[in-house]
Amino acid sequence: MTAYQSDRLGWLATNRDRFGDVVRLSSNVIAVHHPELVHQVLAQTNHAYTVDNGLRAGRRERLEQQAHVAEWMAVRREIWSAIADQLTIRHAERFTARVTDELTDLTSSPFDLTQACRRLLGRALTDFCAGAEADPSRLETLAEAADSLFGTALQALLSHEGRVGWWPRPHAREAVRANRHLLDLLEELIRRRLPEGRPEQPRDLVDGLAAGVAAEADLSKAVSVLRSVMFASHGVPGAAQAWIALRLAEHAELSAAIAAEPDADDRYIGAFIKETLRLHPPQWLITRTTAERVRIGGYEIDRGVEVLLCPYLLHRDPRFWRDPERFDPARWLGTGQPHARHAYLPFGAGPRFCPGSQLATAQLTVVTRLLARDYRLKLPPVSEVRATTNGLLMPESVTARLVSVDPRKEVHA
């Protein structure tokens, strides 16, 4: 465990090569590396496997969480499928105008790449959820609360406090307080919208959710869905955008191709984003916990064992990809699938597949097109960038400069 904590990716890769696709890290932690086995685990989530969030500890709390999974998943599917697609289109139009102003502000001085991207995409998520709010300070308060919950919950998960029910859990207590604060803000927000009535077209997710509130139970479900979207979708798009910026700066010819692509055509920019997410998946590690005794790759695994699934290594495994270490967006432009089955999962898979993947892709497309078309990025080569695996996979301590250019001229990174 000490060796793993000091070099997570190195430990996983070395021991996969040495021992195979199912490797025991400790008495109650295993790593699984074959795409078919990874898919098996993800597909059986909510039944044979549970999702830990750092706020739960011990078997009793996990069973309590499991009891509400079916209801929660049904609510999530119903609400998201009813309103998310139409909101994504309206949000993209509003977000484009706002992000243009924010990128302009970044040209004034050097900035930390990861922090700037996380803020930019975090505020984008807040706009999707509550962008119709007239008071900008309320949006900022909401964004800060979501960021606080994400940070404290991540710390609780990384500390492994939840692995032992009786162990002191200071990080989890902080996360619980942050969660309560965000829930209170969201309930206040929805209650404030209720007297306004239902607009002809929802302006943001709050509008869509408030339209279905007829009783206190409906309000509780709406708050729960809104909180889940803000929590589950927080952080990942910002980390992805930081890696996209680094790749744009390193590949001038690809940046120029994106800049020349018509706004209505997302084919090449889509391939660029997919390839960046392949080599730099922010969710570099997915974890599940066995809810019952299971069989993985011929091994019997007891209940309560943590299962590690590593998209980062899966996306770079030469058994399942051709020339996997090469950054090559063109691999996504052919007619066939460029990888083995189940070997690409930047947004997870199975019942807990990220419902916000379409939204995140739309946001990344907007920012990437603006960066390629209107700016030069001054950044170090990717090979010189240190990546942190302390939670999300993110570039660490990268100073960036953004230089505005005439959009009618050729773009050079």
N, C-alpha and C positions, 0 to 999 in steps of 0.2 A: 504493500500500500504506500509506503514511503517513496519507493522508486516511481510508482505511478503518479503520485502527487507532484513530484519534481519534474516529470516530463510525460504528461498524459499521452500525447500522440505518439511519442517515441516508444513508450512502454507498450501501447496497444499494437503498434505496427511490428515491433520486434517479436513479441510473443505470439502474434497471429502467424508470422512467418515460421516461428519455431514450433508451435504446438497445434496450429490449425484454426478452424473457424469457430470453435467454442472453447474459450479459455477461462479458467477460474482465477479471479484476481484475489479473492479472499473467501472466507467460509460462506459469506452470504452475498457475494458479488461475482457475476460472470460477464464476459464480453462475447458478443456474437457478431460474426463478420460476413457470412455468406448471404447474398441478397434474398434467396428463397427462405432462409431461416429468419432473417430480419423481417421480411414480409409476414411470415407466420406469426411472429410476436405482435406486430402492429395490427394485423387483421383481427387478432383475438383480444385486443385491448377492450376494456370495459367488462370482460367476462373472465378469461383466464389471467389477465394482467390488469393492474391498476396504474394510474398516473399519480405519482407523488408530487406534491407542490411545496414541500418544506414546512407547511403549517400543520400537517397531521403527523401523529406519532403513535406507533403501536398498532396492534391488530384491531382493537376496538374502534379506534377512530377511522381506520381504513374501511372497516365494514360499514360504518355509518356513512362514510362518503360514497361507498359503492351502492348503497341502498337508493340514492337519489340520482344515479347516473342516467338511468333510462328516461326519467322525466326530463332531466336537464338536456339530454341529447335531442329529445323530441322538440322541446321549446326552441333550442338553438336552430335546428333544421327549419322549423316552421317560420320563424321570424326572419332568419337570414335569407332564405329563398324568396320570401315575399317582398323584401324591400332592398336588399343589398345591391342587386345589379343596377337598378335605376338610380340609386343614390351614388354609386361609383361614378357614373357618367356626370352627374351634376357636380359632385365633389371635384372631379378632375378639372372641370372648367374653372371653378372657384380657386382651387389649389394652384393652378397654373399662374394666375394673376398674383397670388400671394407669394409664391416661391420665387417669382421673378424679382420682386422687391427684396426678399431676403438674400438672394444671391448677389444682388447689387451691393447690399450692405457688407458682404464678405470681402469685396474687392478692396476695402479701405486699408486692411492690414493683415499680417499673417495670422493664422488661426489653427487650432488643433483639429485635424481632419475628422476624427471619430466623434468628438464632442459636437462639432458643427453638424455633422450628418445625423447624429442621433436627435439633436434638437430639431433640425429641419423636418425629419420624418415623424418625430414624436408630435410636433405641432400639426403636421398633416393629418395624423390619426385623430387628434383632438378636433380638427376641423370637420372630418368625416362624421364624427359622433355628435358634435354640438356646434358646428360652424355657423348656424343661424343666430347664435347669441349676438346681441348688439354690443354688449360690453366686452371689450378685449381682455380686461382684467379677469373676468370670469373664466375665459378660455385659458388664460395663463395659469390661474389657480388650479384648474382641472388638469392641465398638462403636468404641472409640478406634482400633483397628488398621484397621478398615474406613474410618473417617473420614480417617486418615492416608494410606491408599492412594488414596482418592478425590482428596484435595487435591494430593498429589504428582503423580499421573498427569494431573490436569487442568492443572497447571502445565507439565508436560512437553509436553502437547499444544498449549497456548497459545504456548509458546516456539518451536514449529515446529522443534525440534531434530531430529526424525525425518525432515525433508525432505532432509537431506544426510547420507549414511552416514558420512563421515569427520569430521563436525563434532563438537566436544566436547559431551557431553550430561550435564551435572551434574544437571539436573532428572530426567532419565530414570534415572540411577543411584539417586537418592533413591527414585523410584517402584519400581524393581526391589527395593530393600531393603525397602520397605514391603510390597510384594507377597509377598516371601519370608516376612516376619514373619507376615502374615495366613495364608498357606498353612500355616506351621508350627503356628499356633494351631488352625486348623481340623482338621489331621491329628490333633493331640493330642486334640481334642474327640471326633472320630469314634472313634479307638482306645479312648478311655475308655468310650464307649457300647457297644462291641462285646460285652464280656462280659455285659452286662445282658440280652441277647436281644431279640427283637422284641416290643414291646408290642402288645396287641390292636388298638389304634388309635394311630397315630403322634401324638406330642404336639407335635413341631416338625419342621422339615425334616431335622435331623440324624437323628432317629429313622427317617424315611422312607428316607434315603440309607443309613444303617448297615444297614438290613434287607437291602439288596442287595449287601453286601460279603462275598464269599467268598474273595477272593484279593487280592494286592497291587495288581493292575491295577484291580480294582474299587474299591479304596480311593483310588487316584489319580484315577479318574473322579469319585468322590463328592466328593472335596476340590475338584476343578476346578469341578464344578457349584455347590457351596456358595459357593466364592469368587466365581464369576460372578454369582450372585444378589446377594450382599452388595455387590459392586462396581457392577454395572449398575443396581441399584435404589437406590443410595445418593444422597442429595442432592436428587433430583428431587421426591419427595413433600413434603419439607420446604419447598422453594421454592414448590411449588403451595399448600401450606397457608398460607403467609404471604400470598399473593395472595388466597386465599379469605377469610382473616380481614379483610383490608382491604376487600374487597367487602361482607362482612357488616356491618362497621361503617358503611359508607357507605349501605347500603340497609336501613333499619329495617323497612320493610314486607315485604321479602323474607326477612329474618332471622326475623320473626314467623311467616311462612308455613312456613318450615322447622321452627320450634319447634312449630307446631301439627300437623305431619304425623305420623301414627302411625309408630312405630319400624319396623313391618313394611312400610311403604310408602316406597320410596326414589325415587319418580317425580320429585318436585319438587326434592329435594336433589340428585338425579342431574343434573337440568337445570342447577342452579346451579353444580355442579362443572364440567360440560362447558363452560358459558359462560365460567367463569373461566379454564379451560385454553385456551379459544379466544383470549381477549384477552391472556393472560399465560402462554404455554407455556414452562415452565422450560427445556425443550430447544428453545430458540429457533432454534438452528442445528444442522443435521445435515450431516456431511461424509462424503464417500466419495472414494476414489482410483481412477482408472481402472486396471484390471489389463491392459487391451488397448486397441487403437485402437477407439473407439466413435463413433457418430453421435448427436448430441443436437440436436434442433430444426433439422436441416438442416446442422449444422456437424460436420466431422470433428475429433475430439478425440484427441490422442495418448495413449499409455500414460503413467502416472505423473502425471496432472493431478489436482489436488484439485478436487472439485466441491462447491460450497456450496449447500445447500437450506435455505430460511428459513421454517419454519412460522409464525413471528410475522407476517411480511408476507403470507404466503399466507392466513392466517386473517383478515386485515384488508383483503383486496383486494376492492374493490367489483365487480369483474368476476365474482366467484364467491360473494359474500354480499350479502344485502340489508341496508342500513343497518349496515355492518360495525363502525363505531366505537361503536355503542350497546351497552351492557351489557343484554342482554335474555334471561334464561333461558327465557322463554316460547317462544322460537324453536325450542326442542328438544321442546316438548310437543305439537306437531302430528303429523299422520300421515305427512307427507312429509319428505324430507331437506332441511334448511335451507341447503344449500350445493351448489355444483357437485361433480361426482364427483372424488374424491381431494383435495379442498380442506381437509380436516381431518385432522391427523395429530399429536396431542399425544404419542402413544406410538410414533411412527414408522410404518413399513409394510413390507411385503415379508417376506422370510425372517428379517430381524433385528428384526421387530416385538417390542416389549418383552413378554416372557412374564409379567412381574410387573404388568401393567396392572390385572388384576383385583384383585390384592392391594393395590396402591396405592389403587385406587378404594375398596375396602372400608375401608382405614385412614382415608382422607380423609373418608369418610362418617361414621365414628364420631366423629372430632374435630369436624367441622363441626356435627353434630347437637348435641353437648354444648355447643359454644360458643354456638350460637343459642338453645338452651333454658335454659342455666343461668348465662349471663354477659352482661355488657355490655362491649363492646370500646371502649376509648378510643384512637383512631388518627386520623392526619391523613387528609384526602381523598386518593383515589388520584391525582388530578391534581397534587398537591404532592409525590408520592413519586418520588424518583429511582430508576431501575432500572439495575442493573449488567448488562452483557452480557459480563463477563469470565468466560466459562464458561457457567454457567446464568443464566437471566434471574431475578434476585432483587431484592426491594426492598432499597435500600441505606440503612443508618443510620436505621431507623425505631424510635423508642421507643414501647412499648405499655404500656397498663395494662389489667388484667383485673379486673373487678368482679363478684363473685358476686351473683346475684339469686335470689329465690324462684322455683323452676321452675314453681310453680302460677300465677304472675302473667304478664301479657303481657311479652314480651321487647322491650326497646328498645335499639338499637345506640347 
